[in-house]
Amino acid sequence: MTAAYDIATATVTGLMAGNEFAVAAFVHPQLHKLDHSTHAQTATPLARVLGKAMPLWYGIALFLILGAAFEHRPISNNPGLFILLAAVLWAATIVFTITMLVPINNRIAKMDPQQPYDCWLQDRSRWDQLHQLRVALLIMAFVLLLTGLFAGAATTTL
C-alpha cells in the first residue's frame, strides 16, 4: 500500500506543479502576445475554469502529502521530515494563493471581456509575477516530497 500511495501522491503533486509551471512558462507568455481584446476574451474563461478546478486539486495534493508524512513517520527522521517540510511549503503556497492570487483571478474571471476594466492588464502582469513565486514554491515542495519519498523507499528496502 505504501508504494501505491507514494506513487499517487507524487503523481498528483507533480502534475499540479507541472501544470502551474506550464501556465507560467508557456500559456501566459503567449496570451500576452495577443491583442488586448483577444487576450481578454481568452483570459476570462481560463480564469473561471482554473479558479474552480485548482482549489480542489491543491487540497487533494496537500491531503496526500500529509498522509505521506504520516505514513513515513517518525517525522524526526529524514524521509518524514522532508515530507513534512513539503506539506508545510504546500500549505504556505495555498495561503499565499488565497491571499494574493485569488483576488486578482476573481476580478479577471468576473470581468466582461468585451469591456474589460481599466487596469486588467496590470492585474494580469501582477498575477503573473506572483504566480512565478508560487511555481517556485510548488517546485521546492515537490522536490522535498520526492526526496522524502525516495529516502523512505530506500530505508524500507534495506
Secondary structure, DSSP 8 states (H G I E B T S, - for coil): -HHHHHHHHHHHHHHHHHHHHHIIIIIHHHHTTS-HHHHHHHHHHHHHHHHHHHHHHHHHHHHHHHHHHHHT--TTSHHHHHHHHHHHHHHHHHHHIIIIIHHHHHHHHHS-TTS--TTHHHHHHHHHHHHHHHHHHHHHHHHHHHHHHHHHHHHHH-
